[in-house]
Amino acid sequence: MRWIVFLSLVALSECLVTIPLTKVKSMRQSLREDLLKDYLQRHPYSHAYKFLSREGATFQPMRNYLDLYYFGTISIGTPPQEFKVIFDTGSADLWVPSINCSSLACVTHKAFDPQGSSTFQSTAYPFDRLYGSARVYGLLGYDDVRIGDLVCKSQAFGLSLQSSLSLEYVAFDGILGLAYPSLAVGDTTPLFDSMWKQGLISENLFAFYLSSNEKNGSVVMFGGVDHSYYRGELQWVPVSEQGYWQVTVDSISMDGKVVACPGSCQAILDTGASLLIGPTNPILNILRNISAQANSTSEYVVRCEAIQSLPDIVFTINGVAYPVPASAYMRREQTSMCYPNFYPSKRARHWILGDVFLRLYFTVFNRANNTIGLAPAMA
């Protein structure tokens, strides 16, 4: 029996690549209070929120709640140049700042030096991406990308030449997209697809464990699943449309009553978004149910002592209930007021289940059969 357990652990270590993620405190906490109001006026929209359609259509981005996010480390080039990136299931491209970028957001972050890499290949193909109100513009290049012990050869990535000022304050350098190839710029192959095509991983899937309690402890794993990060069995949900990691939600309820999504709706599981985001009317209905009030900065607040009496928000997906308790959908700061971790978007067609949801549920993104596996995350 000992040998069976030992061999299982060996097999797991050979096929699974685990990358540690760091949880960064909210920008609200990082900025001094006397700068916060000015920042919100100058940069009113979130960096992490993506448009809910393909390029060419416009959707209203969410207000900037300056919430926390998770990043990990990769390196690009030969010799390797290291960058902190968000592993983002809501986009499909990899980009980092270029040393040729003069924007202040680039100056305050690590930048890639093409001349410092013997394996870099340049192109004249433009790279242009929007993340809420944050725009990244530059050129595509190709180079070797390292994630843990894996090396993707000649991987396409964006080199930012211009970046919005709102990216100046973030703790990460770039973004590594993990959505489907149809969302990638041009005909480029996303990094995860390259990992699979180049035979670097044994299973065509990746998974996230986002820790709730500590700065460290969160991980993204490629090519396998470490079962020690969740309880019970994985419940598999079919991807309803292959672009974003999109699923069908049966209903959203509180205290046994449907408060949103009657007759089903669509939702995107997005590790690059912090909050629960949905269409305006359903979100406002939820805010009314918890007696939230708008304050002087147009943020909704609830007195913190009321949290213990607030009901769960239950997302029913593929017949399985996934409760989100008030301790998860409310956040406490250095006042007696607490802030809801969800926000209305006037033109959103779909819900976005961000880290508020994903911290509660270990999530497997399975490209082999286009499904998402969910199970309660280990505390």
Stockholm file with secondary structure:
# STOCKHOLM 1.0

chainA/1-379         MRWIVFLSLVALSECLVTIPLTKVKSMRQSLREDLLKDYLQRHPYSHAYKFLSREGATFQPMRNYLDLYYFGTISIGTPPQEFKVIFDTGSADLWVPSINCSSLACVTHKAFDPQGSSTFQSTAYPFDRLYGSARVYGLLGYDDVRIGDLVCKSQAFGLSLQSSLSLEYVAFDGILGLAYPSLAVGDTTPLFDSMWKQGLISENLFAFYLSSNEKNGSVVMFGGVDHSYYRGELQWVPVSEQGYWQVTVDSISMDGKVVACPGSCQAILDTGASLLIGPTNPILNILRNISAQANSTSEYVVRCEAIQSLPDIVFTINGVAYPVPASAYMRREQTSMCYPNFYPSKRARHWILGDVFLRLYFTVFNRANNTIGLAPAMA
#=GR chainA/1-379 SS CHHHHHHHHHHHHHHCEEEEEEEECCHHHHSCHHHHHHHHHHCCBCSSCCCSSCTTCCCCCCBCCCCCEEEEEEEETTTTEEEEEEEETTCCCEEEEBTTCCSHHHHTSCCBCGGGCTTCEEEEEEEEEEETTEEEEEEEEEEEEEETTEEEEEEEEEEEEEECGGGGGCSCSEEEECSCGGGSSTTCCCHHHHHHHTTCCSSSEEEEECCSSCSSCEEEEESSCCGGGBCSCCEEEECSEETTEEEEEEEEEETTEEEECTTCEEEEECTTCCSEEEEHHHHHHHHHHTTCEECTTSCEEEEGGGGGGCCCEEEEETTEEEEECHHHHEEECSSSEEEESEEEETTCSSEEECHHHHTTEEEEEETTTTEEEEEEBCC
#=GC SS_cons         CHHHHHHHHHHHHHHCEEEEEEEECCHHHHSCHHHHHHHHHHCCBCSSCCCSSCTTCCCCCCBCCCCCEEEEEEEETTTTEEEEEEEETTCCCEEEEBTTCCSHHHHTSCCBCGGGCTTCEEEEEEEEEEETTEEEEEEEEEEEEEETTEEEEEEEEEEEEEECGGGGGCSCSEEEECSCGGGSSTTCCCHHHHHHHTTCCSSSEEEEECCSSCSSCEEEEESSCCGGGBCSCCEEEECSEETTEEEEEEEEEETTEEEECTTCEEEEECTTCCSEEEEHHHHHHHHHHTTCEECTTSCEEEEGGGGGGCCCEEEEETTEEEEECHHHHEEECSSSEEEESEEEETTCSSEEECHHHHTTEEEEEETTTTEEEEEEBCC
//
